[in-house]
Amino acid sequence: MKVAPVIHAASPVSYDSPVEFTFTDDPDWRNAITSITSTINLNSTVKNYISNFQKTVGKMVYMNGSYLVYGTHVWTIKASGYEDVTVTVVVK
């Protein structure tokens, strides 16, 4: 497994602002992303949000038109051939 880039999240995030992840760009990793999932407030339900993210050079932005739920969101980014990346974002 290859090492994935370190992901940074804009924080704190308010419920009505987009979630934005930044990273040192690795086009191979970015193009290998297969899922971007989130659990909220330790809920066991996991949802794949990959279709809601716009991926560009060094940045991914959650582009859903609806608001995020208040609380702690644990995002997991999976890419084929790379280690998983986990990012915690608190929505206020």
PDB file of N, CA, C and O in Angstrom:
ATOM      1  N   MET A   1       0.836  -1.197   0.000  1.00  0.00           N
ATOM      2  CA  MET A   1       0.000   0.000   0.000  1.00  0.00           C
ATOM      3  C   MET A   1       0.874   1.251   0.000  1.00  0.00           C
ATOM      4  O   MET A   1       1.871   1.337   0.717  1.00  0.00           O
ATOM      5  N   LYS A   2       0.477   2.204  -0.813  1.00  0.00           N
ATOM      6  CA  LYS A   2       1.181   3.493  -0.848  1.00  0.00           C
ATOM      7  C   LYS A   2       0.629   4.375   0.267  1.00  0.00           C
ATOM      8  O   LYS A   2      -0.493   4.185   0.738  1.00  0.00           O
ATOM      9  N   VAL A   3       1.439   5.339   0.674  1.00  0.00           N
ATOM     10  CA  VAL A   3       1.017   6.290   1.702  1.00  0.00           C
ATOM     11  C   VAL A   3       0.200   7.397   1.037  1.00  0.00           C
ATOM     12  O   VAL A   3       0.633   7.988   0.047  1.00  0.00           O
ATOM     13  N   ALA A   4      -0.965   7.669   1.578  1.00  0.00           N
ATOM     14  CA  ALA A   4      -1.832   8.737   1.067  1.00  0.00           C
ATOM     15  C   ALA A   4      -1.342  10.082   1.585  1.00  0.00           C
ATOM     16  O   ALA A   4      -0.642  10.132   2.597  1.00  0.00           O
ATOM     17  N   PRO A   5      -1.693  11.164   0.916  1.00  0.00           N
ATOM     18  CA  PRO A   5      -1.309  12.481   1.408  1.00  0.00           C
ATOM     19  C   PRO A   5      -1.977  12.799   2.743  1.00  0.00           C
ATOM     20  O   PRO A   5      -3.020  12.237   3.078  1.00  0.00           O
ATOM     21  N   VAL A   6      -1.370  13.694   3.489  1.00  0.00           N
ATOM     22  CA  VAL A   6      -1.978  14.191   4.732  1.00  0.00           C
ATOM     23  C   VAL A   6      -3.077  15.171   4.339  1.00  0.00           C
ATOM     24  O   VAL A   6      -2.871  16.063   3.516  1.00  0.00           O
ATOM     25  N   ILE A   7      -4.245  14.988   4.942  1.00  0.00           N
ATOM     26  CA  ILE A   7      -5.407  15.829   4.630  1.00  0.00           C
ATOM     27  C   ILE A   7      -5.630  16.823   5.761  1.00  0.00           C
ATOM     28  O   ILE A   7      -5.545  16.472   6.938  1.00  0.00           O
ATOM     29  N   HIS A   8      -5.915  18.059   5.391  1.00  0.00           N
ATOM     30  CA  HIS A   8      -6.249  19.101   6.364  1.00  0.00           C
ATOM     31  C   HIS A   8      -7.674  19.563   6.077  1.00  0.00           C
ATOM     32  O   HIS A   8      -8.050  19.752   4.920  1.00  0.00           O
ATOM     33  N   ALA A   9      -8.460  19.743   7.127  1.00  0.00           N
ATOM     34  CA  ALA A   9      -9.835  20.226   6.976  1.00  0.00           C
ATOM     35  C   ALA A   9      -9.936  21.634   7.521  1.00  0.00           C
ATOM     36  O   ALA A   9      -9.340  21.965   8.546  1.00  0.00           O
ATOM     37  N   ALA A  10     -10.703  22.463   6.817  1.00  0.00           N
ATOM     38  CA  ALA A  10     -10.987  23.803   7.330  1.00  0.00           C
ATOM     39  C   ALA A  10     -11.794  23.627   8.613  1.00  0.00           C
ATOM     40  O   ALA A  10     -12.788  22.900   8.628  1.00  0.00           O
ATOM     41  N   SER A  11     -11.375  24.283   9.676  1.00  0.00           N
ATOM     42  CA  SER A  11     -12.030  24.062  10.961  1.00  0.00           C
ATOM     43  C   SER A  11     -11.995  25.351  11.767  1.00  0.00           C
ATOM     44  O   SER A  11     -10.994  26.062  11.683  1.00  0.00           O
ATOM     45  N   PRO A  12     -13.014  25.704  12.541  1.00  0.00           N
ATOM     46  CA  PRO A  12     -14.266  24.955  12.656  1.00  0.00           C
ATOM     47  C   PRO A  12     -15.149  25.192  11.442  1.00  0.00           C
ATOM     48  O   PRO A  12     -15.011  26.190  10.734  1.00  0.00           O
ATOM     49  N   VAL A  13     -16.039  24.275  11.223  1.00  0.00           N
ATOM     50  CA  VAL A  13     -16.970  24.358  10.101  1.00  0.00           C
ATOM     51  C   VAL A  13     -18.349  24.628  10.670  1.00  0.00           C
ATOM     52  O   VAL A  13     -18.777  23.970  11.619  1.00  0.00           O
ATOM     53  N   SER A  14     -19.048  25.603  10.088  1.00  0.00           N
ATOM     54  CA  SER A  14     -20.429  25.840  10.518  1.00  0.00           C
ATOM     55  C   SER A  14     -21.345  25.000   9.632  1.00  0.00           C
ATOM     56  O   SER A  14     -20.955  24.567   8.548  1.00  0.00           O
ATOM     57  N   TYR A  15     -22.562  24.779  10.108  1.00  0.00           N
ATOM     58  CA  TYR A  15     -23.493  23.896   9.405  1.00  0.00           C
ATOM     59  C   TYR A  15     -23.799  24.377   7.990  1.00  0.00           C
ATOM     60  O   TYR A  15     -24.188  23.574   7.141  1.00  0.00           O
ATOM     61  N   ASP A  16     -23.631  25.669   7.721  1.00  0.00           N
ATOM     62  CA  ASP A  16     -23.987  26.208   6.410  1.00  0.00           C
ATOM     63  C   ASP A  16     -22.777  26.547   5.547  1.00  0.00           C
ATOM     64  O   ASP A  16     -22.916  27.234   4.536  1.00  0.00           O
ATOM     65  N   SER A  17     -21.597  26.077   5.929  1.00  0.00           N
ATOM     66  CA  SER A  17     -20.412  26.311   5.105  1.00  0.00           C
ATOM     67  C   SER A  17     -19.928  24.984   4.532  1.00  0.00           C
ATOM     68  O   SER A  17     -20.170  23.928   5.116  1.00  0.00           O
ATOM     69  N   PRO A  18     -19.246  25.037   3.391  1.00  0.00           N
ATOM     70  CA  PRO A  18     -18.790  23.776   2.794  1.00  0.00           C
ATOM     71  C   PRO A  18     -17.649  23.149   3.595  1.00  0.00           C
ATOM     72  O   PRO A  18     -16.878  23.848   4.253  1.00  0.00           O
ATOM     73  N   VAL A  19     -17.558  21.844   3.531  1.00  0.00           N
ATOM     74  CA  VAL A  19     -16.408  21.141   4.093  1.00  0.00           C
ATOM     75  C   VAL A  19     -15.336  21.152   3.013  1.00  0.00           C
ATOM     76  O   VAL A  19     -15.583  20.756   1.874  1.00  0.00           O
ATOM     77  N   GLU A  20     -14.148  21.609   3.382  1.00  0.00           N
ATOM     78  CA  GLU A  20     -13.065  21.701   2.424  1.00  0.00           C
ATOM     79  C   GLU A  20     -11.843  20.973   2.960  1.00  0.00           C
ATOM     80  O   GLU A  20     -11.379  21.260   4.064  1.00  0.00           O
ATOM     81  N   PHE A  21     -11.323  20.037   2.185  1.00  0.00           N
ATOM     82  CA  PHE A  21     -10.102  19.323   2.529  1.00  0.00           C
ATOM     83  C   PHE A  21      -8.994  19.805   1.599  1.00  0.00           C
ATOM     84  O   PHE A  21      -9.202  19.935   0.392  1.00  0.00           O
ATOM     85  N   THR A  22      -7.821  20.068   2.160  1.00  0.00           N
ATOM     86  CA  THR A  22      -6.672  20.434   1.347  1.00  0.00           C
ATOM     87  C   THR A  22      -5.552  19.429   1.593  1.00  0.00           C
ATOM     88  O   THR A  22      -5.493  18.790   2.644  1.00  0.00           O
ATOM     89  N   PHE A  23      -4.672  19.301   0.614  1.00  0.00           N
ATOM     90  CA  PHE A  23      -3.588  18.335   0.694  1.00  0.00           C
ATOM     91  C   PHE A  23      -2.551  18.664  -0.366  1.00  0.00           C
ATOM     92  O   PHE A  23      -2.846  19.342  -1.350  1.00  0.00           O
ATOM     93  N   THR A  24      -1.324  18.173  -0.154  1.00  0.00           N
ATOM     94  CA  THR A  24      -0.305  18.267  -1.191  1.00  0.00           C
ATOM     95  C   THR A  24      -0.749  17.334  -2.300  1.00  0.00           C
ATOM     96  O   THR A  24      -0.925  16.135  -2.083  1.00  0.00           O
ATOM     97  N   ASP A  25      -0.927  17.887  -3.481  1.00  0.00           N
ATOM     98  CA  ASP A  25      -1.562  17.107  -4.534  1.00  0.00           C
ATOM     99  C   ASP A  25      -0.728  15.910  -4.972  1.00  0.00           C
ATOM    100  O   ASP A  25       0.483  16.010  -5.169  1.00  0.00           O
ATOM    101  N   ASP A  26      -1.393  14.801  -5.115  1.00  0.00           N
ATOM    102  CA  ASP A  26      -0.856  13.572  -5.692  1.00  0.00           C
ATOM    103  C   ASP A  26      -1.928  13.113  -6.684  1.00  0.00           C
ATOM    104  O   ASP A  26      -2.904  12.477  -6.287  1.00  0.00           O
ATOM    105  N   PRO A  27      -1.753  13.432  -7.974  1.00  0.00           N
ATOM    106  CA  PRO A  27      -2.797  13.117  -8.954  1.00  0.00           C
ATOM    107  C   PRO A  27      -3.153  11.633  -8.996  1.00  0.00           C
ATOM    108  O   PRO A  27      -4.314  11.282  -9.207  1.00  0.00           O
ATOM    109  N   ASP A  28      -2.159  10.754  -8.797  1.00  0.00           N
ATOM    110  CA  ASP A  28      -2.455   9.315  -8.807  1.00  0.00           C
ATOM    111  C   ASP A  28      -3.408   8.954  -7.677  1.00  0.00           C
ATOM    112  O   ASP A  28      -4.356   8.195  -7.880  1.00  0.00           O
ATOM    113  N   TRP A  29      -3.157   9.504  -6.466  1.00  0.00           N
ATOM    114  CA  TRP A  29      -4.030   9.245  -5.321  1.00  0.00           C
ATOM    115  C   TRP A  29      -5.413   9.846  -5.579  1.00  0.00           C
ATOM    116  O   TRP A  29      -6.431   9.181  -5.386  1.00  0.00           O
ATOM    117  N   ARG A  30      -5.442  11.105  -6.015  1.00  0.00           N
ATOM    118  CA  ARG A  30      -6.714  11.792  -6.243  1.00  0.00           C
ATOM    119  C   ARG A  30      -7.576  11.029  -7.237  1.00  0.00           C
ATOM    120  O   ARG A  30      -8.787  10.911  -7.045  1.00  0.00           O
ATOM    121  N   ASN A  31      -6.967  10.511  -8.297  1.00  0.00           N
ATOM    122  CA  ASN A  31      -7.718   9.775  -9.312  1.00  0.00           C
ATOM    123  C   ASN A  31      -8.084   8.357  -8.875  1.00  0.00           C
ATOM    124  O   ASN A  31      -8.947   7.725  -9.484  1.00  0.00           O
ATOM    125  N   ALA A  32      -7.427   7.853  -7.815  1.00  0.00           N
ATOM    126  CA  ALA A  32      -7.704   6.500  -7.317  1.00  0.00           C
ATOM    127  C   ALA A  32      -8.760   6.476  -6.218  1.00  0.00           C
ATOM    128  O   ALA A  32      -9.104   5.402  -5.726  1.00  0.00           O
ATOM    129  N   ILE A  33      -9.284   7.640  -5.822  1.00  0.00           N
ATOM    130  CA  ILE A  33     -10.277   7.694  -4.744  1.00  0.00           C
ATOM    131  C   ILE A  33     -11.538   6.937  -5.171  1.00  0.00           C
ATOM    132  O   ILE A  33     -12.107   7.184  -6.234  1.00  0.00           O
ATOM    133  N   THR A  34     -11.951   6.010  -4.308  1.00  0.00           N
ATOM    134  CA  THR A  34     -13.134   5.198  -4.590  1.00  0.00           C
ATOM    135  C   THR A  34     -14.314   5.534  -3.693  1.00  0.00           C
ATOM    136  O   THR A  34     -15.465   5.299  -4.062  1.00  0.00           O
ATOM    137  N   SER A  35     -14.032   6.087  -2.507  1.00  0.00           N
ATOM    138  CA  SER A  35     -15.134   6.463  -1.625  1.00  0.00           C
ATOM    139  C   SER A  35     -14.684   7.533  -0.635  1.00  0.00           C
ATOM    140  O   SER A  35     -13.522   7.600  -0.236  1.00  0.00           O
ATOM    141  N   ILE A  36     -15.648   8.361  -0.258  1.00  0.00           N
ATOM    142  CA  ILE A  36     -15.469   9.361   0.798  1.00  0.00           C
ATOM    143  C   ILE A  36     -16.682   9.180   1.704  1.00  0.00           C
ATOM    144  O   ILE A  36     -17.786   9.616   1.378  1.00  0.00           O
ATOM    145  N   THR A  37     -16.461   8.535   2.838  1.00  0.00           N
ATOM    146  CA  THR A  37     -17.574   8.214   3.723  1.00  0.00           C
ATOM    147  C   THR A  37     -17.501   9.041   4.997  1.00  0.00           C
ATOM    148  O   THR A  37     -16.461   9.606   5.337  1.00  0.00           O
ATOM    149  N   SER A  38     -18.626   9.098   5.690  1.00  0.00           N
ATOM    150  CA  SER A  38     -18.690   9.848   6.938  1.00  0.00           C
ATOM    151  C   SER A  38     -19.587   9.128   7.931  1.00  0.00           C
ATOM    152  O   SER A  38     -20.625   8.573   7.568  1.00  0.00           O
ATOM    153  N   THR A  39     -19.171   9.148   9.184  1.00  0.00           N
ATOM    154  CA  THR A  39     -20.052   8.783  10.287  1.00  0.00           C
ATOM    155  C   THR A  39     -20.233  10.058  11.101  1.00  0.00           C
ATOM    156  O   THR A  39     -19.330  10.892  11.176  1.00  0.00           O
ATOM    157  N   ILE A  40     -21.394  10.201  11.703  1.00  0.00           N
ATOM    158  CA  ILE A  40     -21.720  11.435  12.415  1.00  0.00           C
ATOM    159  C   ILE A  40     -22.048  11.103  13.859  1.00  0.00           C
ATOM    160  O   ILE A  40     -22.902  10.260  14.136  1.00  0.00           O
ATOM    161  N   ASN A  41     -21.360  11.777  14.783  1.00  0.00           N
ATOM    162  CA  ASN A  41     -21.601  11.612  16.218  1.00  0.00           C
ATOM    163  C   ASN A  41     -21.552  10.151  16.647  1.00  0.00           C
ATOM    164  O   ASN A  41     -22.383   9.694  17.432  1.00  0.00           O
ATOM    165  N   LEU A  42     -20.575   9.431  16.127  1.00  0.00           N
ATOM    166  CA  LEU A  42     -20.341   8.022  16.459  1.00  0.00           C
ATOM    167  C   LEU A  42     -21.493   7.104  16.055  1.00  0.00           C
ATOM    168  O   LEU A  42     -21.577   5.975  16.538  1.00  0.00           O
ATOM    169  N   ASN A  43     -22.378   7.572  15.180  1.00  0.00           N
ATOM    170  CA  ASN A  43     -23.468   6.745  14.661  1.00  0.00           C
ATOM    171  C   ASN A  43     -22.857   5.669  13.773  1.00  0.00           C
ATOM    172  O   ASN A  43     -21.911   5.947  13.036  1.00  0.00           O
ATOM    173  N   SER A  44     -23.367   4.471  13.828  1.00  0.00           N
ATOM    174  CA  SER A  44     -22.805   3.373  13.051  1.00  0.00           C
ATOM    175  C   SER A  44     -23.181   3.434  11.572  1.00  0.00           C
ATOM    176  O   SER A  44     -22.645   2.665  10.773  1.00  0.00           O
ATOM    177  N   THR A  45     -24.087   4.329  11.193  1.00  0.00           N
ATOM    178  CA  THR A  45     -24.487   4.466   9.801  1.00  0.00           C
ATOM    179  C   THR A  45     -23.372   5.171   9.028  1.00  0.00           C
ATOM    180  O   THR A  45     -22.894   6.232   9.430  1.00  0.00           O
ATOM    181  N   VAL A  46     -22.973   4.567   7.925  1.00  0.00           N
ATOM    182  CA  VAL A  46     -21.924   5.139   7.082  1.00  0.00           C
ATOM    183  C   VAL A  46     -22.533   5.435   5.718  1.00  0.00           C
ATOM    184  O   VAL A  46     -23.217   4.589   5.142  1.00  0.00           O
ATOM    185  N   LYS A  47     -22.286   6.633   5.204  1.00  0.00           N
ATOM    186  CA  LYS A  47     -22.812   7.013   3.894  1.00  0.00           C
ATOM    187  C   LYS A  47     -21.641   7.428   3.010  1.00  0.00           C
ATOM    188  O   LYS A  47     -20.713   8.093   3.469  1.00  0.00           O
ATOM    189  N   ASN A  48     -21.690   7.032   1.742  1.00  0.00           N
ATOM    190  CA  ASN A  48     -20.655   7.408   0.785  1.00  0.00           C
ATOM    191  C   ASN A  48     -21.043   8.735   0.119  1.00  0.00           C
ATOM    192  O   ASN A  48     -22.090   8.826  -0.521  1.00  0.00           O
ATOM    193  N   TYR A  49     -20.203   9.753   0.270  1.00  0.00           N
ATOM    194  CA  TYR A  49     -20.469  11.088  -0.243  1.00  0.00           C
ATOM    195  C   TYR A  49     -19.615  11.426  -1.457  1.00  0.00           C
ATOM    196  O   TYR A  49     -19.524  12.597  -1.824  1.00  0.00           O
ATOM    197  N   ILE A  50     -18.986  10.440  -2.092  1.00  0.00           N
ATOM    198  CA  ILE A  50     -18.035  10.745  -3.164  1.00  0.00           C
ATOM    199  C   ILE A  50     -18.665  11.600  -4.259  1.00  0.00           C
ATOM    200  O   ILE A  50     -17.991  12.467  -4.815  1.00  0.00           O
ATOM    201  N   SER A  51     -19.927  11.381  -4.581  1.00  0.00           N
ATOM    202  CA  SER A  51     -20.558  12.161  -5.655  1.00  0.00           C
ATOM    203  C   SER A  51     -20.836  13.608  -5.236  1.00  0.00           C
ATOM    204  O   SER A  51     -21.154  14.441  -6.085  1.00  0.00           O
ATOM    205  N   ASN A  52     -20.720  13.918  -3.936  1.00  0.00           N
ATOM    206  CA  ASN A  52     -20.960  15.270  -3.443  1.00  0.00           C
ATOM    207  C   ASN A  52     -19.679  16.101  -3.326  1.00  0.00           C
ATOM    208  O   ASN A  52     -19.731  17.270  -2.944  1.00  0.00           O
ATOM    209  N   PHE A  53     -18.536  15.502  -3.652  1.00  0.00           N
ATOM    210  CA  PHE A  53     -17.269  16.219  -3.548  1.00  0.00           C
ATOM    211  C   PHE A  53     -16.750  16.603  -4.916  1.00  0.00           C
ATOM    212  O   PHE A  53     -16.769  15.806  -5.854  1.00  0.00           O
ATOM    213  N   GLN A  54     -16.284  17.845  -5.014  1.00  0.00           N
ATOM    214  CA  GLN A  54     -15.580  18.295  -6.205  1.00  0.00           C
ATOM    215  C   GLN A  54     -14.094  18.140  -5.908  1.00  0.00           C
ATOM    216  O   GLN A  54     -13.597  18.711  -4.938  1.00  0.00           O
ATOM    217  N   LYS A  55     -13.381  17.377  -6.728  1.00  0.00           N
ATOM    218  CA  LYS A  55     -11.952  17.136  -6.526  1.00  0.00           C
ATOM    219  C   LYS A  55     -11.168  17.965  -7.539  1.00  0.00           C
ATOM    220  O   LYS A  55     -11.387  17.858  -8.746  1.00  0.00           O
ATOM    221  N   THR A  56     -10.255  18.788  -7.037  1.00  0.00           N
ATOM    222  CA  THR A  56      -9.372  19.566  -7.901  1.00  0.00           C
ATOM    223  C   THR A  56      -7.947  19.425  -7.351  1.00  0.00           C
ATOM    224  O   THR A  56      -7.726  18.745  -6.349  1.00  0.00           O
ATOM    225  N   VAL A  57      -7.010  20.058  -8.002  1.00  0.00           N
ATOM    226  CA  VAL A  57      -5.612  19.963  -7.593  1.00  0.00           C
ATOM    227  C   VAL A  57      -5.456  20.446  -6.153  1.00  0.00           C
ATOM    228  O   VAL A  57      -5.653  21.626  -5.862  1.00  0.00           O
ATOM    229  N   GLY A  58      -5.101  19.524  -5.252  1.00  0.00           N
ATOM    230  CA  GLY A  58      -4.829  19.866  -3.863  1.00  0.00           C
ATOM    231  C   GLY A  58      -6.031  20.214  -3.005  1.00  0.00           C
ATOM    232  O   GLY A  58      -5.873  20.695  -1.883  1.00  0.00           O
ATOM    233  N   LYS A  59      -7.238  19.977  -3.525  1.00  0.00           N
ATOM    234  CA  LYS A  59      -8.421  20.355  -2.748  1.00  0.00           C
ATOM    235  C   LYS A  59      -9.618  19.485  -3.104  1.00  0.00           C
ATOM    236  O   LYS A  59      -9.804  19.091  -4.255  1.00  0.00           O
ATOM    237  N   MET A  60     -10.431  19.194  -2.079  1.00  0.00           N
ATOM    238  CA  MET A  60     -11.727  18.546  -2.272  1.00  0.00           C
ATOM    239  C   MET A  60     -12.747  19.347  -1.475  1.00  0.00           C
ATOM    240  O   MET A  60     -12.514  19.675  -0.311  1.00  0.00           O
ATOM    241  N   VAL A  61     -13.877  19.663  -2.103  1.00  0.00           N
ATOM    242  CA  VAL A  61     -14.911  20.467  -1.456  1.00  0.00           C
ATOM    243  C   VAL A  61     -16.241  19.730  -1.530  1.00  0.00           C
ATOM    244  O   VAL A  61     -16.655  19.265  -2.592  1.00  0.00           O
ATOM    245  N   TYR A  62     -16.908  19.632  -0.366  1.00  0.00           N
ATOM    246  CA  TYR A  62     -18.241  19.030  -0.278  1.00  0.00           C
ATOM    247  C   TYR A  62     -19.221  19.995  -0.922  1.00  0.00           C
ATOM    248  O   TYR A  62     -19.389  21.120  -0.450  1.00  0.00           O
ATOM    249  N   MET A  63     -19.872  19.561  -2.002  1.00  0.00           N
ATOM    250  CA  MET A  63     -20.693  20.454  -2.812  1.00  0.00           C
ATOM    251  C   MET A  63     -22.186  20.189  -2.695  1.00  0.00           C
ATOM    252  O   MET A  63     -22.948  20.579  -3.579  1.00  0.00           O
ATOM    253  N   ASN A  64     -22.621  19.533  -1.621  1.00  0.00           N
ATOM    254  CA  ASN A  64     -24.036  19.230  -1.478  1.00  0.00           C
ATOM    255  C   ASN A  64     -24.810  20.507  -1.192  1.00  0.00           C
ATOM    256  O   ASN A  64     -24.321  21.387  -0.483  1.00  0.00           O
ATOM    257  N   GLY A  65     -26.014  20.613  -1.739  1.00  0.00           N
ATOM    258  CA  GLY A  65     -26.824  21.796  -1.515  1.00  0.00           C
ATOM    259  C   GLY A  65     -27.480  21.838  -0.146  1.00  0.00           C
ATOM    260  O   GLY A  65     -27.978  22.885   0.268  1.00  0.00           O
ATOM    261  N   SER A  66     -27.490  20.708   0.568  1.00  0.00           N
ATOM    262  CA  SER A  66     -28.119  20.699   1.883  1.00  0.00           C
ATOM    263  C   SER A  66     -27.088  20.918   2.972  1.00  0.00           C
ATOM    264  O   SER A  66     -25.887  20.760   2.756  1.00  0.00           O
ATOM    265  N   TYR A  67     -27.576  21.286   4.145  1.00  0.00           N
ATOM    266  CA  TYR A  67     -26.691  21.559   5.268  1.00  0.00           C
ATOM    267  C   TYR A  67     -26.220  20.271   5.927  1.00  0.00           C
ATOM    268  O   TYR A  67     -26.894  19.243   5.868  1.00  0.00           O
ATOM    269  N   LEU A  68     -25.059  20.345   6.552  1.00  0.00           N
ATOM    270  CA  LEU A  68     -24.554  19.217   7.332  1.00  0.00           C
ATOM    271  C   LEU A  68     -25.173  19.253   8.723  1.00  0.00           C
ATOM    272  O   LEU A  68     -25.521  20.321   9.228  1.00  0.00           O
ATOM    273  N   VAL A  69     -25.306  18.105   9.325  1.00  0.00           N
ATOM    274  CA  VAL A  69     -25.840  17.964  10.677  1.00  0.00           C
ATOM    275  C   VAL A  69     -24.783  18.462  11.664  1.00  0.00           C
ATOM    276  O   VAL A  69     -23.587  18.255  11.457  1.00  0.00           O
ATOM    277  N   TYR A  70     -25.226  19.115  12.733  1.00  0.00           N
ATOM    278  CA  TYR A  70     -24.310  19.528  13.795  1.00  0.00           C
ATOM    279  C   TYR A  70     -23.631  18.306  14.395  1.00  0.00           C
ATOM    280  O   TYR A  70     -24.230  17.232  14.464  1.00  0.00           O
ATOM    281  N   GLY A  71     -22.394  18.461  14.826  1.00  0.00           N
ATOM    282  CA  GLY A  71     -21.708  17.383  15.534  1.00  0.00           C
ATOM    283  C   GLY A  71     -20.364  17.041  14.937  1.00  0.00           C
ATOM    284  O   GLY A  71     -19.803  17.796  14.143  1.00  0.00           O
ATOM    285  N   THR A  72     -19.859  15.891  15.334  1.00  0.00           N
ATOM    286  CA  THR A  72     -18.545  15.428  14.911  1.00  0.00           C
ATOM    287  C   THR A  72     -18.690  14.466  13.738  1.00  0.00           C
ATOM    288  O   THR A  72     -19.336  13.424  13.853  1.00  0.00           O
ATOM    289  N   HIS A  73     -18.090  14.821  12.621  1.00  0.00           N
ATOM    290  CA  HIS A  73     -18.113  14.008  11.413  1.00  0.00           C
ATOM    291  C   HIS A  73     -16.728  13.390  11.240  1.00  0.00           C
ATOM    292  O   HIS A  73     -15.725  14.102  11.194  1.00  0.00           O
ATOM    293  N   VAL A  74     -16.679  12.078  11.147  1.00  0.00           N
ATOM    294  CA  VAL A  74     -15.412  11.397  10.886  1.00  0.00           C
ATOM    295  C   VAL A  74     -15.448  10.936   9.435  1.00  0.00           C
ATOM    296  O   VAL A  74     -16.184  10.014   9.082  1.00  0.00           O
ATOM    297  N   TRP A  75     -14.643  11.589   8.597  1.00  0.00           N
ATOM    298  CA  TRP A  75     -14.585  11.300   7.174  1.00  0.00           C
ATOM    299  C   TRP A  75     -13.466  10.301   6.914  1.00  0.00           C
ATOM    300  O   TRP A  75     -12.372  10.431   7.463  1.00  0.00           O
ATOM    301  N   THR A  76     -13.738   9.307   6.078  1.00  0.00           N
ATOM    302  CA  THR A  76     -12.726   8.342   5.668  1.00  0.00           C
ATOM    303  C   THR A  76     -12.647   8.366   4.142  1.00  0.00           C
ATOM    304  O   THR A  76     -13.642   8.187   3.441  1.00  0.00           O
ATOM    305  N   ILE A  77     -11.431   8.592   3.659  1.00  0.00           N
ATOM    306  CA  ILE A  77     -11.199   8.653   2.210  1.00  0.00           C
ATOM    307  C   ILE A  77     -10.422   7.399   1.814  1.00  0.00           C
ATOM    308  O   ILE A  77      -9.336   7.133   2.329  1.00  0.00           O
ATOM    309  N   LYS A  78     -10.999   6.640   0.893  1.00  0.00           N
ATOM    310  CA  LYS A  78     -10.367   5.402   0.426  1.00  0.00           C
ATOM    311  C   LYS A  78      -9.963   5.575  -1.039  1.00  0.00           C
ATOM    312  O   LYS A  78     -10.719   6.099  -1.857  1.00  0.00           O
ATOM    313  N   ALA A  79      -8.749   5.118  -1.340  1.00  0.00           N
ATOM    314  CA  ALA A  79      -8.251   5.153  -2.711  1.00  0.00           C
ATOM    315  C   ALA A  79      -7.566   3.825  -3.005  1.00  0.00           C
ATOM    316  O   ALA A  79      -6.813   3.313  -2.176  1.00  0.00           O
ATOM    317  N   SER A  80      -7.824   3.274  -4.167  1.00  0.00           N
ATOM    318  CA  SER A  80      -7.246   1.983  -4.547  1.00  0.00           C
ATOM    319  C   SER A  80      -5.725   2.036  -4.502  1.00  0.00           C
ATOM    320  O   SER A  80      -5.100   2.893  -5.128  1.00  0.00           O
ATOM    321  N   GLY A  81      -5.135   1.099  -3.746  1.00  0.00           N
ATOM    322  CA  GLY A  81      -3.684   0.996  -3.664  1.00  0.00           C
ATOM    323  C   GLY A  81      -3.040   1.888  -2.623  1.00  0.00           C
ATOM    324  O   GLY A  81      -1.818   1.893  -2.478  1.00  0.00           O
ATOM    325  N   TYR A  82      -3.872   2.665  -1.875  1.00  0.00           N
ATOM    326  CA  TYR A  82      -3.360   3.596  -0.872  1.00  0.00           C
ATOM    327  C   TYR A  82      -3.962   3.291   0.495  1.00  0.00           C
ATOM    328  O   TYR A  82      -5.034   2.696   0.607  1.00  0.00           O
ATOM    329  N   GLU A  83      -3.249   3.713   1.521  1.00  0.00           N
ATOM    330  CA  GLU A  83      -3.790   3.622   2.881  1.00  0.00           C
ATOM    331  C   GLU A  83      -4.995   4.543   3.001  1.00  0.00           C
ATOM    332  O   GLU A  83      -5.060   5.569   2.323  1.00  0.00           O
ATOM    333  N   ASP A  84      -5.950   4.189   3.856  1.00  0.00           N
ATOM    334  CA  ASP A  84      -7.105   5.042   4.120  1.00  0.00           C
ATOM    335  C   ASP A  84      -6.669   6.302   4.861  1.00  0.00           C
ATOM    336  O   ASP A  84      -5.698   6.280   5.616  1.00  0.00           O
ATOM    337  N   VAL A  85      -7.379   7.382   4.646  1.00  0.00           N
ATOM    338  CA  VAL A  85      -7.154   8.649   5.344  1.00  0.00           C
ATOM    339  C   VAL A  85      -8.402   8.954   6.146  1.00  0.00           C
ATOM    340  O   VAL A  85      -9.514   8.842   5.628  1.00  0.00           O
ATOM    341  N   THR A  86      -8.235   9.338   7.404  1.00  0.00           N
ATOM    342  CA  THR A  86      -9.363   9.715   8.253  1.00  0.00           C
ATOM    343  C   THR A  86      -9.184  11.161   8.706  1.00  0.00           C
ATOM    344  O   THR A  86      -8.102  11.562   9.136  1.00  0.00           O
ATOM    345  N   VAL A  87     -10.259  11.934   8.602  1.00  0.00           N
ATOM    346  CA  VAL A  87     -10.247  13.345   9.001  1.00  0.00           C
ATOM    347  C   VAL A  87     -11.484  13.595   9.855  1.00  0.00           C
ATOM    348  O   VAL A  87     -12.588  13.198   9.484  1.00  0.00           O
ATOM    349  N   THR A  88     -11.301  14.253  10.997  1.00  0.00           N
ATOM    350  CA  THR A  88     -12.416  14.592  11.870  1.00  0.00           C
ATOM    351  C   THR A  88     -12.742  16.071  11.703  1.00  0.00           C
ATOM    352  O   THR A  88     -11.859  16.926  11.761  1.00  0.00           O
ATOM    353  N   VAL A  89     -14.026  16.356  11.495  1.00  0.00           N
ATOM    354  CA  VAL A  89     -14.491  17.724  11.323  1.00  0.00           C
ATOM    355  C   VAL A  89     -15.658  17.951  12.284  1.00  0.00           C
ATOM    356  O   VAL A  89     -16.597  17.156  12.325  1.00  0.00           O
ATOM    357  N   VAL A  90     -15.595  19.031  13.049  1.00  0.00           N
ATOM    358  CA  VAL A  90     -16.677  19.382  13.969  1.00  0.00           C
ATOM    359  C   VAL A  90     -17.528  20.468  13.298  1.00  0.00           C
ATOM    360  O   VAL A  90     -17.029  21.534  12.937  1.00  0.00           O
ATOM    361  N   VAL A  91     -18.816  20.173  13.141  1.00  0.00           N
ATOM    362  CA  VAL A  91     -19.755  21.116  12.532  1.00  0.00           C
ATOM    363  C   VAL A  91     -20.515  21.796  13.654  1.00  0.00           C
ATOM    364  O   VAL A  91     -21.133  21.135  14.489  1.00  0.00           O
ATOM    365  N   LYS A  92     -20.467  23.131  13.669  1.00  0.00           N
ATOM    366  CA  LYS A  92     -21.105  23.913  14.732  1.00  0.00           C
ATOM    367  C   LYS A  92     -22.323  24.646  14.235  1.00  0.00           C
ATOM    368  O   LYS A  92     -22.976  25.352  15.004  1.00  0.00           O
TER     369      LYS A  92
END
